[in-house]
Amino acid sequence: MDQVTMVGMMAGVCTTICFLPQVFKIYQTKHTADLSYAMWMIFSFGVFLWLCYGVMVKSLPVILANAITLVLSVSILVMKIRYK
């Protein structure tokens, strides 16, 4: 793995795992009243587009980071709907 890809992978790991505490907290507390539907829908759509971009340019760091982030952000949206 070259240095550029390594930096991309490290950046992807950092920006993806930052969502884990939020997912765990929502799951534990079932509290989502302060979360904005609009923000999470727009964010999830943006992450989906980044994933599409990553596939188009064949960038493994972009694909992996955004695939995992999309799962986490959609999980938050689902919990927002479920626990309202």
Secondary structure as GFF3:
##gff-version 3
##sequence-region A 1 84
A	DSSP	alpha_helix	3	17	.	.	.	ID=ss1
A	DSSP	alpha_helix	20	29	.	.	.	ID=ss2
A	DSSP	alpha_helix	37	57	.	.	.	ID=ss3
A	DSSP	alpha_helix	60	82	.	.	.	ID=ss4
###
